[in-house]
Amino acid sequence: MAIEFSGRRHVVAAARVAFEATVDGREVWCSVSLDALNDHFGNAGTSSHAMLSAFEGGRVEIEEAARRTLERNGGQSVELETNDFNRRS
């Protein structure tokens, strides 16, 4: 399964950062929750700026977690939560 991340990302109303992946040539949206950003990536607020900054700081780990999930679920949309990350705060 070929998985690439485009770099497109934005904060959505459900207090998540959504980001795009391409799976075997097909666009798939993934997201990471505010709780995961708070618990694992040093997020300090609910503003779009704070959430995107935390996302960018943890981009490699977030994309790796999304990749693992995409491989397990056959390339369907992913909603990462705090328990999807091994690291403990």
Secondary structure, DSSP 8 states (H G I E B T S, - for coil): --EEEEEEEEEETTTEEEEEEEETTEEEEEEEEHHHHHHHH----SSHHHHHHHHHHTHHHHHHHHHHHHHHHTS--EEE-GGG-----
